[in-house]
Amino acid sequence: MTDGIAAAEAAGGSLMIVQGTRLQLISERNIGHDVAEAWSDFDIDPTMDPISDAVALQTSSFFRDRDHFLDAYPHLSDTIASTRHHAWAVLPLVHEGQTIGSLGFTFDQPRAFATTEQLALFTIADLVKTAIVRAVSAAEEREAFSSLHAALLDLDVPVLRGVTTATAHSTAAKMSEAGGDWFNANELADGRLLFVIGDVADHGAAAVGEMGRIRATVFAFAVEGHPTDLIAELTTLTLSKLDSTFATACIMIFEPATRELTWTNAGHPYPVVVPASGTPHLLADTHGPPLGVDTEARYQRSSLVLGQGDTVLLYSDGLIERREHDIHEDFERLLEAIPLDAPRPAGLVEQLLDRLHPSGRHDDDIAILAVTVD
């Protein structure tokens, strides 16, 4: 708003946005407190005020002085009497035939509004309109993207027998870099528990559909009772037939009765075990390439027995990776940042995020699944 007022050589200005049958003031400078309050939200009522006329008729109005203004709107004499303004310009903001708002300028002295000046104001209004359209489009696109992503990701993890879980998912600051990270935690028909985290190679809207497809494929093969290595192989074969993308993933099966954890890591950042008491350590095994890369690959699996109170931390690379840093340094930084005295698993996840990303902004998606043995 300030830049527009300066470019117009005006004393003040206002930006109104159409909200159904009403106009809402979203920005103003130097139009006066009483005027701003009185005109902050009002019905579009043609012939009653210049803003309504600009919006309803899609025409611009230029009032060179107070007399000129009152010739058109005599009933607004009290409104302008309380201001120091002596000339006004009101321009509609029109996009694809629809009026989306209006831009107004006020001037301290009478003004002739020569043709060149009117053209300059038209240009300013067009720039403002374009900025609004871009902002609204980006917000709507991000909202739709986030809704679809959340629906496919299914952020709600069910209560699972023998463990307590905590999750976090934070979308990248740039939507073009968002959309590929996912997790899953479910109980299978035989009582075993499935824990998976993955990261699709694509970003943006394309990654959302791929994420949903890969997540569902892994889950389907787990439901059939396959071990983790075979789940990875079958998923890779399926993705190749679908001409799909690839994804890193760590697939885990936990047996609550014996506390045995079996896992296959398909090119994903190493999980961490945080013992009930002791030093956190990486499960530094890679059992094959990312899912969907090589149909000839034969994946392996590892296993260990967890103790009561132990926590397994699964995460996507957005949590730890930093540009121009070695991945081993990132792993060390992760292990050092784990809050050993935090309530598990929820407090651990929350405090870990705060320590690694205190600003809350990051260049890549972050997904976390933490599982503590009861």
C-alpha positions as CSV (number, residue, x, y, z in Angstrom):
1,M,0.0,0.0,0.0
2,T,2.8,2.4,0.9
3,D,4.6,1.9,-2.4
4,G,1.3,2.5,-4.3
5,I,0.6,5.7,-2.5
6,A,4.1,7.0,-3.2
7,A,3.9,6.1,-6.8
8,A,0.6,7.9,-7.1
9,E,2.0,10.9,-5.3
10,A,-1.0,10.6,-3.0
11,A,-1.5,11.5,0.6
12,G,-3.3,8.2,1.5
13,G,-5.0,5.2,0.1
14,S,-7.1,2.2,0.7
15,L,-7.4,-1.4,-0.7
16,M,-10.8,-3.0,-0.6
17,I,-11.6,-6.7,-1.4
18,V,-15.0,-8.0,-2.5
19,Q,-16.4,-10.6,-0.1
20,G,-19.7,-11.8,-1.5
21,T,-22.0,-8.8,-1.5
22,R,-19.8,-6.8,0.8
23,L,-16.5,-4.9,0.7
24,Q,-13.8,-5.3,3.2
25,L,-11.0,-2.9,3.9
26,I,-7.7,-4.9,4.1
27,S,-5.2,-2.2,3.9
28,E,-5.1,1.6,4.3
29,R,-2.7,4.5,4.9
30,N,-3.6,8.0,6.1
31,I,-7.3,8.0,5.3
32,G,-8.2,8.8,8.9
33,H,-9.1,6.6,11.8
34,D,-12.8,7.4,11.7
35,V,-13.1,6.9,8.0
36,A,-11.2,3.6,8.2
37,E,-13.4,2.3,11.0
38,A,-16.7,3.4,9.3
39,W,-15.7,1.9,5.9
40,S,-14.0,-1.3,7.2
41,D,-16.8,-3.6,6.1
42,F,-20.0,-2.5,4.3
43,D,-22.5,-3.6,1.7
44,I,-21.9,-3.0,-2.0
45,D,-24.6,-0.3,-2.7
46,P,-24.4,1.4,-6.1
47,T,-25.1,5.1,-6.2
48,M,-24.4,5.4,-2.5
49,D,-20.6,5.7,-2.5
50,P,-17.8,5.8,-5.1
51,I,-16.3,2.5,-4.0
52,S,-19.5,0.6,-4.5
53,D,-19.9,2.2,-7.9
54,A,-16.4,1.3,-9.0
55,V,-17.0,-2.3,-8.0
56,A,-20.5,-2.7,-9.4
57,L,-20.0,-0.7,-12.6
58,Q,-16.3,-1.6,-13.1
59,T,-15.6,2.1,-13.8
60,S,-13.0,4.4,-12.3
61,S,-13.9,7.8,-10.8
62,F,-11.6,10.8,-10.4
63,F,-12.9,13.7,-8.2
64,R,-10.8,16.8,-8.7
65,D,-12.1,18.6,-5.6
66,R,-14.7,18.5,-2.8
67,D,-17.4,20.2,-4.9
68,H,-16.9,17.6,-7.6
69,F,-17.2,14.8,-5.1
70,L,-20.4,16.2,-3.5
71,D,-22.0,16.7,-6.8
72,A,-22.0,12.9,-7.2
73,Y,-22.5,12.0,-3.5
74,P,-24.1,14.9,-1.6
75,H,-25.2,12.6,1.2
76,L,-21.5,12.0,2.1
77,S,-20.8,15.6,3.0
78,D,-20.3,14.8,6.7
79,T,-17.9,12.0,5.8
80,I,-15.5,14.2,3.9
81,A,-15.9,17.1,6.2
82,S,-14.0,15.4,8.9
83,T,-11.0,14.7,6.6
84,R,-8.2,16.8,5.3
85,H,-8.5,15.4,1.8
86,H,-9.5,17.5,-1.3
87,A,-9.4,15.0,-4.2
88,W,-10.0,11.3,-4.7
89,A,-9.4,8.6,-7.2
90,V,-11.3,5.2,-7.0
91,L,-10.4,2.4,-9.4
92,P,-11.9,-1.1,-9.7
93,L,-9.7,-4.2,-9.6
94,V,-11.0,-6.5,-12.3
95,H,-9.7,-10.0,-13.0
96,E,-11.2,-12.1,-15.9
97,G,-14.3,-10.0,-16.0
98,Q,-14.9,-10.2,-12.3
99,T,-14.4,-7.3,-9.8
100,I,-12.3,-8.5,-6.9
101,G,-11.9,-5.2,-5.1
102,S,-11.0,-1.5,-5.4
103,L,-8.1,0.7,-5.0
104,G,-8.6,4.3,-3.7
105,F,-6.2,7.3,-3.4
106,T,-6.7,10.5,-1.5
107,F,-5.0,13.8,-2.1
108,D,-4.4,16.8,0.2
109,Q,-4.9,19.4,-2.6
110,P,-7.4,19.6,-5.5
111,R,-6.1,17.8,-8.5
112,A,-6.9,18.0,-12.2
113,F,-6.2,14.3,-13.0
114,A,-4.7,14.8,-16.4
115,T,-4.8,11.9,-18.8
116,T,-1.2,10.9,-18.1
117,E,-1.9,10.8,-14.4
118,Q,-5.0,8.7,-14.9
119,L,-3.0,6.2,-16.9
120,A,-0.4,6.0,-14.2
121,L,-3.1,5.2,-11.6
122,F,-4.5,2.6,-14.0
123,T,-1.1,1.0,-14.1
124,I,-0.8,1.0,-10.3
125,A,-4.2,-0.6,-10.0
126,D,-3.3,-3.3,-12.5
127,L,-0.1,-4.1,-10.6
128,V,-2.0,-4.3,-7.3
129,K,-4.7,-6.6,-8.9
130,T,-2.0,-8.9,-10.3
131,A,-0.3,-9.2,-6.9
132,I,-3.7,-10.0,-5.2
133,V,-4.6,-12.6,-7.8
134,R,-1.2,-14.3,-7.4
135,A,-1.4,-14.3,-3.6
136,V,-5.0,-15.6,-3.6
137,S,-4.1,-18.3,-6.2
138,A,-1.1,-19.4,-4.2
139,A,-3.1,-19.6,-1.0
140,E,-5.9,-21.5,-2.6
141,E,-3.4,-23.9,-4.3
142,R,-1.6,-24.5,-1.0
143,E,-4.8,-25.1,0.9
144,A,-6.0,-27.6,-1.7
145,F,-2.5,-29.2,-1.8
146,S,-2.4,-29.5,2.0
147,S,-5.9,-30.9,2.2
148,L,-5.1,-33.6,-0.3
149,H,-1.7,-34.4,1.2
150,A,-3.2,-34.7,4.7
151,A,-6.0,-37.0,3.4
152,L,-3.5,-39.3,1.7
153,L,-1.0,-39.2,4.5
154,D,-3.6,-39.9,7.2
155,L,-1.9,-38.1,10.1
156,D,-4.0,-39.9,12.7
157,V,-2.1,-43.0,14.0
158,P,-4.4,-45.5,15.8
159,V,-3.7,-46.7,19.3
160,L,-1.5,-49.7,19.0
161,R,-1.0,-52.6,21.4
162,G,2.3,-52.6,23.3
163,V,3.6,-49.3,22.1
164,T,3.0,-45.6,22.3
165,T,3.5,-43.5,19.2
166,A,4.1,-39.8,18.4
167,T,4.2,-38.2,15.0
168,A,5.0,-34.9,13.3
169,H,4.7,-33.7,9.8
170,S,5.7,-30.2,8.6
171,T,5.5,-29.1,5.0
172,A,8.4,-27.4,3.3
173,A,8.3,-23.6,3.2
174,K,8.2,-23.7,-0.6
175,M,5.2,-25.7,-1.9
176,S,7.3,-26.7,-4.9
177,E,9.6,-28.6,-2.5
178,A,6.7,-30.2,-0.5
179,G,4.6,-33.3,-0.7
180,G,6.9,-36.4,-0.8
181,D,7.3,-37.5,2.9
182,W,5.0,-40.0,4.5
183,F,4.6,-42.5,7.4
184,N,2.3,-45.3,8.4
185,A,1.7,-47.1,11.7
186,N,-0.8,-49.9,11.8
187,E,-1.7,-53.2,13.5
188,L,-1.8,-56.2,11.1
189,A,-4.3,-59.0,11.3
190,D,-1.8,-61.3,13.1
191,G,-1.1,-58.8,15.8
192,R,2.2,-57.6,14.5
193,L,2.7,-53.8,14.1
194,L,3.8,-52.1,10.9
195,F,5.9,-48.9,11.0
196,V,7.0,-47.3,7.8
197,I,8.5,-44.0,6.8
198,G,9.2,-42.9,3.3
199,D,10.2,-40.0,1.0
200,V,9.1,-39.8,-2.6
201,A,11.6,-38.6,-5.2
202,D,9.2,-36.0,-6.7
203,H,8.1,-32.7,-5.1
204,G,5.0,-30.6,-5.4
205,A,1.6,-31.8,-6.5
206,A,3.1,-34.7,-8.4
207,A,4.5,-36.1,-5.3
208,V,1.2,-36.3,-3.5
209,G,-0.3,-38.9,-5.7
210,E,2.9,-40.9,-5.8
211,M,3.1,-40.7,-2.0
212,G,-0.4,-42.1,-1.7
213,R,0.3,-44.9,-4.2
214,I,3.5,-46.1,-2.6
215,R,2.2,-45.8,0.9
216,A,-0.9,-48.0,0.0
217,T,1.3,-50.5,-1.9
218,V,3.6,-51.1,1.1
219,F,0.7,-51.4,3.4
220,A,-1.1,-53.9,1.1
221,F,1.9,-56.3,1.0
222,A,2.4,-56.0,4.7
223,V,-1.3,-57.0,5.2
224,E,-0.6,-60.1,3.2
225,G,1.9,-61.1,5.8
226,H,5.2,-60.7,3.9
227,P,8.5,-60.0,5.7
228,T,10.0,-56.6,5.3
229,D,12.5,-57.6,2.7
230,L,9.9,-59.1,0.5
231,I,7.6,-56.1,1.0
232,A,10.4,-53.9,-0.4
233,E,10.9,-56.3,-3.4
234,L,7.2,-56.6,-4.3
235,T,6.7,-52.8,-3.9
236,T,9.6,-52.2,-6.3
237,L,8.2,-54.6,-8.8
238,T,4.8,-53.0,-8.6
239,L,6.1,-49.5,-9.0
240,S,8.1,-50.5,-12.1
241,K,4.9,-51.9,-13.7
242,L,3.0,-48.7,-12.9
243,D,5.8,-46.5,-14.5
244,S,5.9,-44.8,-11.1
245,T,8.6,-42.8,-9.4
246,F,10.9,-44.1,-6.7
247,A,11.1,-43.6,-3.0
248,T,13.4,-44.2,-0.1
249,A,11.7,-46.0,2.8
250,C,12.3,-47.8,6.0
251,I,9.9,-50.7,6.6
252,M,9.6,-52.2,10.1
253,I,7.6,-55.0,11.6
254,F,7.4,-55.2,15.4
255,E,6.2,-58.2,17.4
256,P,4.7,-57.0,20.7
257,A,4.9,-60.3,22.5
258,T,8.6,-60.8,21.9
259,R,9.5,-57.1,21.3
260,E,11.5,-58.2,18.3
261,L,11.9,-55.5,15.6
262,T,12.6,-56.5,12.0
263,W,13.4,-53.9,9.4
264,T,14.5,-53.3,5.8
265,N,16.0,-50.0,4.9
266,A,15.6,-49.0,1.2
267,G,18.0,-46.1,0.9
268,H,16.5,-44.1,3.7
269,P,18.2,-42.1,6.4
270,Y,19.1,-44.4,9.3
271,P,16.6,-44.8,12.1
272,V,17.7,-44.2,15.7
273,V,17.2,-46.3,18.8
274,V,16.9,-44.3,21.9
275,P,17.3,-46.7,24.8
276,A,15.3,-46.3,28.0
277,S,18.7,-45.5,29.6
278,G,21.8,-45.2,27.6
279,T,23.2,-43.5,24.4
280,P,21.1,-43.2,21.3
281,H,22.5,-45.0,18.3
282,L,21.8,-45.4,14.6
283,L,20.5,-48.6,13.0
284,A,23.1,-48.1,10.3
285,D,22.0,-50.8,7.9
286,T,21.1,-50.3,4.3
287,H,19.4,-53.3,2.8
288,G,18.9,-52.2,-0.8
289,P,18.3,-49.3,-3.1
290,P,15.2,-47.0,-2.9
291,L,11.9,-48.6,-3.8
292,G,11.2,-48.7,-7.5
293,V,14.8,-48.3,-8.6
294,D,16.0,-51.8,-9.5
295,T,13.6,-54.7,-10.0
296,E,16.5,-57.2,-9.9
297,A,17.5,-56.0,-6.4
298,R,17.2,-58.5,-3.5
299,Y,16.6,-56.7,-0.3
300,Q,17.9,-57.9,3.1
301,R,16.5,-57.4,6.6
302,S,17.9,-56.9,10.1
303,S,16.4,-57.5,13.6
304,L,16.9,-56.8,17.2
305,V,15.0,-57.1,20.5
306,L,13.9,-53.9,22.1
307,G,13.6,-53.3,25.8
308,Q,10.8,-51.7,27.7
309,G,11.0,-47.9,27.4
310,D,13.2,-48.0,24.3
311,T,12.2,-45.6,21.5
312,V,12.6,-46.1,17.8
313,L,12.8,-42.8,15.8
314,L,12.0,-42.8,12.1
315,Y,12.3,-39.6,10.2
316,S,12.7,-38.2,6.7
317,D,15.8,-36.4,5.5
318,G,14.2,-32.9,5.9
319,L,14.8,-33.3,9.6
320,I,18.5,-33.5,9.4
321,E,20.0,-32.6,6.0
322,R,21.5,-29.2,5.5
323,R,22.9,-27.8,2.3
324,E,26.7,-28.2,1.8
325,H,26.9,-30.5,4.9
326,D,28.1,-34.1,5.0
327,I,25.3,-36.6,5.8
328,H,27.5,-38.1,8.5
329,E,27.8,-34.7,10.2
330,D,24.0,-34.5,10.0
331,F,23.7,-37.9,11.7
332,E,26.0,-36.7,14.5
333,R,24.0,-33.5,14.9
334,L,20.8,-35.6,15.2
335,L,22.2,-37.9,17.9
336,E,23.4,-34.9,19.9
337,A,20.1,-33.1,19.6
338,I,17.9,-35.9,21.0
339,P,16.5,-34.8,24.3
340,L,17.1,-37.8,26.6
341,D,15.1,-36.4,29.5
342,A,12.0,-35.5,27.4
343,P,8.8,-37.4,28.0
344,R,8.5,-40.2,25.4
345,P,7.7,-40.3,22.7
346,A,5.7,-37.0,22.3
347,G,8.0,-34.8,24.2
348,L,11.0,-36.2,22.4
349,V,9.6,-35.4,19.0
350,E,8.5,-31.9,20.0
351,Q,11.8,-30.9,21.6
352,L,13.9,-32.5,18.8
353,L,12.0,-30.4,16.2
354,D,12.6,-27.3,18.2
355,R,16.3,-28.0,18.5
356,L,17.0,-28.8,14.9
357,H,14.6,-26.3,13.4
358,P,14.0,-23.5,15.9
359,S,12.7,-21.1,13.3
360,G,10.0,-23.5,12.2
361,R,11.0,-23.0,8.5
362,H,12.8,-25.6,6.4
363,D,13.6,-26.3,2.8
364,D,12.2,-29.8,2.7
365,D,9.2,-31.8,4.2
366,I,9.8,-33.2,7.6
367,A,8.1,-36.4,8.7
368,I,8.7,-38.1,12.1
369,L,7.4,-41.3,13.6
370,A,8.5,-42.2,17.1
371,V,7.6,-45.5,18.8
372,T,8.2,-46.2,22.5
373,V,7.8,-49.7,23.8
374,D,5.4,-49.9,26.7
